[in-house]
Amino acid sequence: MSVAPKFDEVIHARNRLHICALLAEADCVDFATVQQTLGVSDYVISKHLKVLVDADYVRTHKEKQHGRARTWLSLTDTGRAALQAHLAELRRITRLGA
């Protein structure tokens, strides 16, 4: 299925793009893994997640494991579609300059 290219300001920020790309590869990823992969603080991840959650691109849920609460993140269908459209637009833009 072909995706219509569409630039997405919400996803385009480097950390948000990285978060969405990471979540696109799995059903869900825990907060700590996202933080470790991006190499940024809890605050930075939380700030970007708020934007993605508010846009309905990412869903979060907490789960207790071994007495500790873990936060899990997953890309919504809306977020997955937006990411695919954004990546298609980036590919289109880079072909124009080639």
Secondary structure, DSSP 8 states (H G I E B T S, - for coil): --------HHHHSHHHHHHHHHHHTSS-EEHHHHHHHHT--HHHHHHHHHHHHHTTSEEEEEEEETTEEEEEEEE-HHHHHHHHHHHHHHHHHHHHT-
